[in-house]
Amino acid sequence: MSLKAEPEWAGKVVRCPGCNTKLQIPENIGGAPPPAAEASAPSFSSAAPLPDAAPPPIGGGLDNFVQKPDRLGWKESDPTNPNGYLSFAIGVVLTIAWFGIVYPFQAPAAKAVAEYSSMETIANVFFKHFLISFINTMFFFWAAAILYLKLGKLKHQREALFLDVLPAELGREINGQNVGSFIDHLYNMPTRLRDSLMVNRIRKALELFEVRQNTPDVGSMMSSQSSIDGARIGGSYIMLKAFLWAIPLMGFIGTVIGLSHAIGGMSFANMDDVSAIVGSISAVTSGLGTAFDATLLGLVLAVFLNFPMNALAKNEDEMLNEIDAFCNEVLLPRLNDGAGAGGGDVAAIADSVMRGLAGAQKEFLVDLNELSKRMNEYAANLDKRSDAFQQVVTKEFINNTTQMRTEMQESLKDSLKVVSQYMGALETGVRGLNTVLKELGEKQVIVQQVKKKGWFGRD
């Protein structure tokens, strides 16, 4: 198995992450490979810039055709969340063991608190409020078990960082022809070590590159995977934060219970008996001291839990940052999708241009379809409005024409009635005239001219 190490680790003794055997990092790390007699031991390579390596042959003959194996990945275990049942069992066992250890150190009931030894004081703190102290202690040991199991997972992730996941022997750069060799190298790693955040992320990145051969897509995927890993690590501390909140709260509950008992035990029935009053006050002060011990225990346990939890969270964040830095500084620069080739990879350039044009054409067609849809809606609305306006105009025209015709008919009727009356009167006048003329025809009519008189009737 090939391992990698920083140059400043040269000459140090470490444990092999694969077999857990102690071995020494060579002084000339990054130099010539070890002789054949020492081939059974892991070989170290420097984390410095990689040497040039010849790319694999490219050809269309049958000799260069390699059938790609069917890769189904491997089942990924949770890299940061320990088994909840196991941590609970460890916490219960440690709690029972702790109470069993301090049980023999309980002080006699008649012994004054000021005369307690150190172990008797500790036993008094845990056994005076047994239920509250037992719950607090179980929470503390349960959280400690979670931290211990998480520390083991962090150690496993740290060991995986020693793996040489991208060996230079397979190629200086990773392209479409040799990416399968890098993926096969990851699948050939020890099962225990390949199931880690770094190896899983690199495997997913290389498998995506093998399918898409697009470096920006791989970078986006690794950025998303980094966010997922960070959220997963942050979510693994929810239970620990709950314990860190609950432990001092349970201490305050114990204090309140102790105070209620102490105050309830006050008795001043006999105010004349000074010794009885002093004894009652002594019992109350003793009860108050015992009550505050519950809060003291909760605060001390919370302090002892807080520092390891934050230290472990810091180490996990640093480990995740190291993985991000390796992916951004080592993996991405070695990916070659042909986009930066100068004149020799015209097909890749044309493919990139075609993808860009296809994307732009797709957006244009989407916008054009949306515009056409809106124009059709506007035309349909205009037709509806035009039809409605035509109906209104026609209706008004018909109403006005009907009204005008009705008014003209009424006016004509009135005019004909008046004309008929006039004609009747004229007919009556003509008949009277004819009668007069007939009578005049049978008689003589003498017309005598009368001499006109002067002014005022005088000649």
C-alpha positions as CSV (number, residue, x, y, z in Angstrom):
1,M,0.0,0.0,0.0
2,S,1.3,3.4,-0.9
3,L,1.1,6.2,1.7
4,K,1.8,9.9,1.6
5,A,3.4,12.1,4.2
6,E,4.5,15.7,4.5
7,P,8.2,16.4,4.1
8,E,8.5,17.7,7.7
9,W,7.5,14.2,8.9
10,A,10.6,12.6,7.5
11,G,12.3,10.2,10.0
12,K,9.3,10.0,12.4
13,V,7.8,6.8,13.5
14,V,4.1,6.4,12.8
15,R,1.5,3.6,12.7
16,C,0.3,2.2,9.4
17,P,-3.3,3.1,8.9
18,G,-3.9,-0.2,7.2
19,C,-2.4,-2.8,9.6
20,N,-1.7,-0.6,12.6
21,T,2.0,-1.6,12.5
22,K,4.7,0.9,13.6
23,L,7.0,2.0,10.8
24,Q,9.4,4.8,10.2
25,I,9.0,7.4,7.5
26,P,12.1,7.4,5.3
27,E,14.6,10.3,5.5
28,N,14.6,10.7,1.7
29,I,10.9,11.0,1.3
30,G,9.9,11.6,-2.2
31,G,13.1,10.2,-3.6
32,A,13.9,6.8,-5.2
33,P,11.5,3.9,-4.4
34,P,12.7,1.3,-1.8
35,P,14.5,-1.8,-3.1
36,A,12.7,-5.0,-4.0
37,A,13.6,-6.7,-0.7
38,E,11.5,-4.1,1.2
39,A,8.5,-4.2,-1.1
40,S,6.3,-5.7,1.5
41,A,6.5,-2.5,3.6
42,P,4.3,0.5,2.7
43,S,6.1,3.0,0.4
44,F,5.9,6.7,1.2
45,S,5.5,9.5,-1.3
46,S,5.9,13.2,-0.7
47,A,2.9,15.5,-0.7
48,A,5.0,18.0,-2.7
49,P,4.3,18.7,-6.5
50,L,4.0,15.5,-8.5
51,P,6.7,14.4,-11.0
52,D,5.9,14.1,-14.7
53,A,4.4,10.8,-15.7
54,A,3.7,9.5,-19.1
55,P,0.0,9.3,-20.0
56,P,-1.5,6.0,-20.9
57,P,-1.5,5.1,-24.6
58,I,-4.5,6.1,-26.7
59,G,-5.5,4.1,-29.7
60,G,-8.5,2.5,-31.4
61,G,-7.1,-1.0,-31.7
62,L,-8.3,-4.1,-29.8
63,D,-5.0,-4.1,-27.8
64,N,-5.9,-0.9,-26.1
65,F,-9.6,-1.7,-25.5
66,V,-10.3,-2.3,-21.8
67,Q,-13.7,-3.4,-20.5
68,K,-14.8,-1.1,-17.7
69,P,-15.7,-3.0,-14.6
70,D,-19.2,-2.6,-13.0
71,R,-18.6,-0.4,-10.0
72,L,-21.3,-0.4,-7.4
73,G,-19.5,1.6,-4.8
74,W,-19.5,0.5,-1.2
75,K,-21.8,0.9,1.8
76,E,-20.8,4.1,3.6
77,S,-20.9,4.1,7.3
78,D,-21.7,7.2,9.3
79,P,-18.4,9.1,9.6
80,T,-19.3,11.1,12.7
81,N,-22.4,9.9,14.5
82,P,-21.6,6.9,16.9
83,N,-24.0,4.2,17.7
84,G,-26.6,5.6,20.1
85,Y,-27.4,2.3,21.9
86,L,-23.7,1.6,22.4
87,S,-23.0,5.0,23.9
88,F,-26.0,4.8,26.2
89,A,-24.9,1.3,27.4
90,I,-21.4,2.7,28.1
91,G,-22.8,5.6,30.0
92,V,-25.0,3.4,32.2
93,V,-22.2,1.0,33.0
94,L,-19.8,3.9,33.8
95,T,-22.4,5.5,36.0
96,I,-23.1,2.4,38.0
97,A,-19.3,1.8,38.3
98,W,-18.7,5.3,39.6
99,F,-21.4,5.1,42.2
100,G,-20.1,1.7,43.2
101,I,-16.6,3.3,43.7
102,V,-17.7,6.2,45.8
103,Y,-20.3,4.2,47.8
104,P,-17.8,2.9,50.5
105,F,-16.6,6.4,51.2
106,Q,-19.9,7.7,52.6
107,A,-19.5,9.4,55.9
108,P,-21.4,8.3,59.0
109,A,-24.6,10.3,59.6
110,A,-23.4,11.7,63.0
111,K,-20.1,13.0,61.5
112,A,-20.0,16.8,61.0
113,V,-19.6,18.1,57.5
114,A,-16.5,20.1,58.5
115,E,-14.7,16.9,59.4
116,Y,-15.3,15.1,56.0
117,S,-12.3,13.9,54.1
118,S,-12.0,14.6,50.3
119,M,-13.6,11.3,49.3
120,E,-16.3,11.6,51.9
121,T,-17.1,15.1,50.5
122,I,-17.4,13.7,47.0
123,A,-19.5,10.8,48.2
124,N,-21.8,13.2,50.0
125,V,-22.3,15.3,46.9
126,F,-23.3,12.3,44.9
127,F,-25.5,10.5,47.5
128,K,-27.3,13.4,49.2
129,H,-29.5,14.0,46.2
130,F,-29.2,10.5,44.8
131,L,-31.8,10.7,42.0
132,I,-30.7,14.0,40.6
133,S,-27.0,13.1,41.0
134,F,-27.6,9.8,39.3
135,I,-29.3,11.4,36.3
136,N,-26.7,14.1,36.0
137,T,-23.9,11.5,36.2
138,M,-25.5,9.3,33.7
139,F,-25.9,12.3,31.3
140,F,-22.3,13.1,31.8
141,F,-21.0,9.6,31.2
142,W,-23.3,9.1,28.2
143,A,-22.0,12.3,26.6
144,A,-18.4,11.2,27.5
145,A,-19.1,7.9,25.7
146,I,-20.3,9.8,22.6
147,L,-17.2,11.9,22.6
148,Y,-15.0,8.8,23.0
149,L,-16.7,7.1,20.1
150,K,-16.5,10.2,18.0
151,L,-12.8,10.5,18.8
152,G,-12.4,7.0,17.4
153,K,-14.2,8.0,14.2
154,L,-12.0,11.1,13.9
155,K,-8.9,9.0,14.4
156,H,-10.1,6.8,11.5
157,Q,-10.7,9.8,9.3
158,R,-7.2,11.1,10.2
159,E,-5.6,7.7,9.3
160,A,-7.3,7.8,5.9
161,L,-5.6,11.2,5.2
162,F,-2.3,9.2,5.0
163,L,-3.5,7.3,1.9
164,D,-2.0,8.1,-1.4
165,V,-5.4,8.3,-3.2
166,L,-4.0,9.8,-6.4
167,P,-0.6,8.1,-7.1
168,A,1.7,9.8,-9.6
169,E,2.5,6.5,-11.2
170,L,-1.0,6.4,-12.8
171,G,-0.5,9.8,-14.4
172,R,0.4,13.4,-13.7
173,E,-3.1,14.5,-14.9
174,I,-6.4,12.8,-14.8
175,N,-8.2,12.6,-18.1
176,G,-10.9,10.6,-19.8
177,Q,-8.4,7.8,-20.7
178,N,-6.8,7.1,-17.2
179,V,-9.6,8.1,-14.8
180,G,-10.7,4.5,-14.6
181,S,-7.3,3.5,-13.3
182,F,-7.5,6.0,-10.5
183,I,-11.0,4.8,-9.6
184,D,-9.8,1.1,-9.6
185,H,-7.0,2.2,-7.3
186,L,-9.5,3.5,-4.8
187,Y,-11.5,0.3,-5.0
188,N,-8.3,-1.7,-4.3
189,M,-7.6,0.1,-1.0
190,P,-8.3,-1.6,2.4
191,T,-12.0,-1.8,3.1
192,R,-11.5,-0.2,6.5
193,L,-9.7,2.8,5.2
194,R,-11.5,3.5,1.9
195,D,-14.8,4.1,3.9
196,S,-13.8,7.6,4.9
197,L,-14.9,11.1,4.1
198,M,-11.9,11.9,1.9
199,V,-11.9,8.6,-0.1
200,N,-15.6,8.7,-0.6
201,R,-15.6,12.3,-1.8
202,I,-12.7,11.6,-4.2
203,R,-14.4,8.4,-5.5
204,K,-17.6,10.3,-6.2
205,A,-15.7,13.1,-7.9
206,L,-13.7,10.7,-10.2
207,E,-16.8,8.7,-11.0
208,L,-18.7,11.9,-12.0
209,F,-15.6,13.0,-14.0
210,E,-15.6,9.6,-15.8
211,V,-19.2,10.1,-16.9
212,R,-19.3,13.9,-17.5
213,Q,-15.6,14.8,-18.1
214,N,-16.4,18.4,-17.0
215,T,-14.2,19.9,-14.3
216,P,-16.6,22.7,-13.2
217,D,-19.3,20.1,-12.6
218,V,-16.9,18.1,-10.5
219,G,-16.0,21.2,-8.5
220,S,-19.7,22.0,-7.9
221,M,-20.3,18.5,-6.7
222,M,-17.4,18.5,-4.3
223,S,-18.5,21.9,-2.9
224,S,-22.0,20.5,-2.3
225,Q,-20.5,17.3,-0.7
226,S,-18.4,19.5,1.6
227,S,-21.5,21.3,2.7
228,I,-23.3,18.0,3.4
229,D,-20.3,16.7,5.4
230,G,-20.1,19.9,7.4
231,A,-23.9,19.8,8.2
232,R,-23.5,16.1,9.2
233,I,-20.7,16.9,11.5
234,G,-22.6,19.8,13.0
235,G,-25.7,17.7,13.5
236,S,-23.7,15.0,15.4
237,Y,-23.3,17.5,18.3
238,I,-27.0,18.0,18.9
239,M,-27.2,15.4,21.6
240,L,-24.1,16.7,23.3
241,K,-25.4,20.2,23.4
242,A,-28.7,18.9,24.9
243,F,-26.7,17.1,27.6
244,L,-24.6,20.3,28.2
245,W,-27.9,22.2,28.7
246,A,-29.6,19.5,30.8
247,I,-26.9,18.8,33.3
248,P,-26.8,22.2,35.0
249,L,-30.6,22.4,34.7
250,M,-30.9,19.2,36.7
251,G,-28.6,20.6,39.3
252,F,-30.8,23.7,39.7
253,I,-33.8,21.3,40.1
254,G,-32.0,19.5,42.8
255,T,-31.2,22.8,44.5
256,V,-34.9,23.8,44.4
257,I,-35.9,20.5,45.9
258,G,-33.3,20.8,48.7
259,L,-34.4,24.4,49.5
260,S,-38.0,23.4,49.8
261,H,-37.1,20.5,52.1
262,A,-34.8,22.7,54.2
263,I,-37.4,25.5,54.6
264,G,-40.2,23.0,55.2
265,G,-38.2,21.6,58.1
266,M,-38.0,24.9,60.0
267,S,-39.9,24.8,63.3
268,F,-40.2,27.8,65.7
269,A,-43.1,26.4,67.8
270,N,-41.3,26.9,71.1
271,M,-39.9,30.5,70.8
272,D,-38.7,30.4,74.5
273,D,-36.4,27.4,73.9
274,V,-33.2,29.0,72.5
275,S,-31.5,25.6,72.0
276,A,-34.4,24.4,69.9
277,I,-34.3,27.5,67.7
278,V,-30.5,27.1,67.2
279,G,-31.0,23.5,66.3
280,S,-33.7,24.4,63.8
281,I,-31.5,27.0,62.2
282,S,-28.5,24.6,62.1
283,A,-30.7,22.0,60.3
284,V,-31.8,24.6,57.8
285,T,-28.3,25.8,57.0
286,S,-27.1,22.2,56.7
287,G,-30.0,21.5,54.3
288,L,-29.1,24.6,52.3
289,G,-25.5,23.5,52.0
290,T,-26.6,20.1,50.8
291,A,-29.1,21.7,48.3
292,F,-26.4,23.9,46.7
293,D,-24.2,20.8,46.2
294,A,-26.6,19.6,43.5
295,T,-26.0,22.8,41.5
296,L,-22.3,22.6,42.1
297,L,-22.2,19.0,40.8
298,G,-24.2,20.0,37.7
299,L,-21.9,23.0,36.9
300,V,-18.7,21.0,37.4
301,L,-19.9,18.2,35.2
302,A,-20.9,20.8,32.5
303,V,-17.5,22.4,32.6
304,F,-15.7,19.1,32.3
305,L,-17.9,18.2,29.3
306,N,-17.7,21.6,27.6
307,F,-14.0,21.7,26.9
308,P,-13.6,18.2,25.3
309,M,-16.7,18.7,23.2
310,N,-15.4,22.0,21.7
311,A,-11.9,20.6,21.2
312,L,-13.3,17.7,19.3
313,A,-15.5,19.9,17.2
314,K,-12.5,22.0,16.4
315,N,-10.5,19.0,15.3
316,E,-13.3,17.7,13.1
317,D,-13.6,21.1,11.4
318,E,-9.9,21.1,10.8
319,M,-10.1,17.6,9.3
320,L,-12.9,18.7,7.0
321,N,-10.9,21.8,6.0
322,E,-7.9,19.6,5.1
323,I,-10.1,17.4,2.9
324,D,-11.5,20.5,1.2
325,A,-8.0,21.9,0.7
326,F,-6.8,18.6,-0.8
327,C,-9.7,18.4,-3.2
328,N,-9.3,22.1,-4.3
329,E,-5.4,22.1,-4.4
330,V,-4.6,18.6,-5.6
331,L,-7.5,16.9,-7.2
332,L,-9.1,19.7,-9.3
333,P,-5.8,21.0,-10.8
334,R,-5.1,17.4,-12.0
335,L,-8.4,17.0,-13.8
336,N,-8.1,17.6,-17.5
337,D,-11.4,17.7,-19.4
338,G,-9.7,19.1,-22.6
339,A,-11.2,22.5,-22.2
340,G,-7.8,24.2,-22.0
341,A,-6.1,22.3,-24.8
342,G,-4.5,24.5,-27.5
343,G,-5.5,23.4,-31.0
344,G,-5.1,19.7,-30.3
345,D,-8.4,19.0,-28.8
346,V,-10.8,20.6,-31.2
347,A,-13.5,18.1,-30.5
348,A,-13.6,19.0,-26.8
349,I,-13.7,22.7,-27.7
350,A,-16.4,22.1,-30.2
351,D,-18.3,20.1,-27.7
352,S,-18.0,22.8,-25.1
353,V,-19.2,25.4,-27.6
354,M,-22.1,23.2,-28.7
355,R,-23.1,22.8,-25.1
356,G,-23.0,26.5,-24.6
357,L,-25.0,27.1,-27.7
358,A,-27.5,24.4,-26.8
359,G,-28.0,26.0,-23.4
360,A,-28.5,29.5,-24.9
361,Q,-30.8,28.1,-27.5
362,K,-32.8,26.3,-24.9
363,E,-33.2,29.5,-22.8
364,F,-34.2,31.4,-26.0
365,L,-36.8,28.8,-26.9
366,V,-38.2,28.8,-23.4
367,D,-38.4,32.7,-23.4
368,L,-39.9,32.5,-26.9
369,N,-42.5,30.0,-25.8
370,E,-43.4,32.2,-22.8
371,L,-43.7,35.3,-25.0
372,S,-45.9,33.4,-27.5
373,K,-48.1,32.2,-24.7
374,R,-48.5,35.7,-23.4
375,M,-49.3,37.0,-26.9
376,N,-51.9,34.4,-27.4
377,E,-53.5,35.3,-24.1
378,Y,-53.5,39.0,-25.1
379,A,-55.1,38.2,-28.5
380,A,-57.7,36.0,-26.9
381,N,-58.5,38.7,-24.4
382,L,-58.7,41.3,-27.3
383,D,-61.1,39.1,-29.3
384,K,-63.3,38.7,-26.2
385,R,-63.3,42.4,-25.6
386,S,-64.0,43.1,-29.3
387,D,-66.9,40.6,-29.3
388,A,-68.4,42.1,-26.2
389,F,-68.1,45.7,-27.6
390,Q,-69.7,44.6,-30.9
391,Q,-72.6,43.1,-29.0
392,V,-73.1,46.2,-26.9
393,V,-73.0,48.5,-30.1
394,T,-75.5,46.2,-31.9
395,K,-77.8,46.1,-29.0
396,E,-77.7,49.9,-28.6
397,F,-78.3,50.4,-32.3
398,I,-81.3,48.1,-32.4
399,N,-82.8,49.8,-29.3
400,N,-82.3,53.3,-30.7
401,T,-83.7,52.3,-34.2
402,T,-86.7,50.7,-32.6
403,Q,-87.4,53.7,-30.4
404,M,-87.0,56.1,-33.4
405,R,-89.4,54.0,-35.5
406,T,-91.9,53.9,-32.7
407,E,-91.7,57.7,-32.2
408,M,-92.1,58.3,-36.0
409,Q,-95.1,56.1,-36.2
410,E,-96.8,58.0,-33.3
411,S,-95.9,61.3,-35.0
412,L,-97.4,60.2,-38.3
413,K,-100.6,59.0,-36.6
414,D,-101.0,62.4,-35.0
415,S,-100.3,64.2,-38.2
416,L,-102.8,62.1,-40.2
417,K,-105.4,62.7,-37.5
418,V,-105.0,66.5,-37.7
419,V,-105.1,66.4,-41.6
420,S,-108.3,64.3,-41.5
421,Q,-109.9,66.8,-39.2
422,Y,-108.8,69.7,-41.5
423,M,-110.1,67.8,-44.6
424,G,-113.5,67.2,-42.8
425,A,-113.8,70.9,-42.0
426,L,-112.9,71.8,-45.6
427,E,-115.4,69.4,-46.9
428,T,-118.1,71.0,-44.7
429,G,-117.1,74.5,-45.9
430,V,-117.2,73.5,-49.5
431,R,-120.6,72.0,-49.1
432,G,-121.9,75.2,-47.5
433,L,-120.4,77.3,-50.3
434,N,-122.0,75.1,-52.9
435,T,-125.4,75.6,-51.2
436,V,-124.9,79.4,-51.1
437,L,-123.8,79.5,-54.7
438,K,-126.8,77.5,-55.7
439,E,-129.1,79.9,-53.9
440,L,-127.3,82.9,-55.4
441,G,-127.8,81.4,-58.9
442,E,-131.6,81.7,-58.5
443,K,-131.5,85.3,-57.2
444,Q,-129.9,88.7,-58.3
445,V,-127.4,90.3,-56.2
446,I,-127.2,94.1,-56.4
447,V,-124.0,95.7,-55.4
448,Q,-124.3,99.4,-54.5
449,Q,-121.4,101.5,-54.0
450,V,-121.7,103.7,-50.9
451,K,-120.0,107.1,-51.0
452,K,-117.3,107.4,-48.6
453,K,-117.6,110.0,-45.9
454,G,-114.9,112.4,-44.9
455,W,-113.1,112.7,-41.6
456,F,-115.1,112.2,-38.5
457,G,-118.2,111.2,-40.5
458,R,-118.7,114.5,-42.2
459,D,-118.9,115.3,-46.0
